[in-house]
């Protein structure tokens, strides 16, 4: 690594320690001036104590090398713009961020796990309510499993409910899953998901913008949501109430011009009302399966979904004239050819010929003078 690149990385660690994740003022300055320049101006003109009161954060601001060393000891790496692993899709946040209260291209991402961030360009986010119903959890798991089986990673936030179902569905599908946290990547949140997060950290990736050791806060959850939307090729919302945090992730997907997909629920279900609003307003495309999701995020023609059709009926391939004759044939009591012809409004000779053909197809039965529908025609 060149001296300049290493200095830039250290500056980004220090800036991460004095600013909140997603702080648009700080991130905009770094985008415009570069991390080294902003670092020198902030820490050159101010004492760290004026900018950050947390002891660990102050240490990271003044000794970023030690922070990197400690993180590496815990199995974490700090991925920054310019690294081969940096996911280029995150750079789109520079355009989308001004429209949001928390945003911008992150200074860097702390990553724990073997999955590389530059492999997530085709991944899919699965997000939704923490208070998921059985229906929502099942649908989220099916979508995630199908996406994973297709070779795409599934990204979510490791929360209860839909997030958890999405991660587990991806694992069941034999694919990779990535958890983006609102706390440090070394922490376990929620605590009940320790086993899940340890597994993801061992086989997928646990990602965070927050400095190692930092706790989750409401603002950090909002900042985290933009990363889930920006890392992925599309976002699926499965169950979200009208004021659900998942809708914040959905808004970011819209700002980034990424496909936003919504799974409908029962019209009486409060956990689905937010999704229904997205679909009704046209912000989200309705999806009901993993196959629908793959079609939406894939290249044109890559995952075409064949529309389901009902079971083929015996009369589906009849000509219009044959349908006309068949409709005039009684169900129970057999009728004469002339009676059927009058009902159909057609000539007797033509009707007689069509009745013979329909008899050959097993749709009518009779004795050449009287006819009625066969059982097959009543299916």
Secondary structure, DSSP 4 states (H G I P E B T S, - for coil): --HHHHHHHHHHHHHHHHS-TT-HHHHHHHHHH-HHHHHHHHHHHS-HHHH---HHHHHHHH-HHHHHHHHHHTTEEEE-TTSTT--GGGGGHHHHGGGSSS-SS-S-EEEESSS-GGG-TT-EEEEE-SS--HHHHHHHHHHHHHHHHTT--EEE---TTHHHHHHHHHHHTT--EEEEESS-TTS-SSGGGHHHHHHHHHHSEEEESSPTTPPP-HHHHHHHHHHHHHHSSEEEEES--TT-THHHHHHHHHHTT-EEEEE---TT-GGGHHHHHHHHHTSSEE--SHHHHHHHHSPTTTSPPPPP-PPPPTTTT--HHHHHHHHHS-SSS-EEHHHHHHHHTS-HHHHHHHHHHHHHTTSEEESSSEEEE-GGGG-
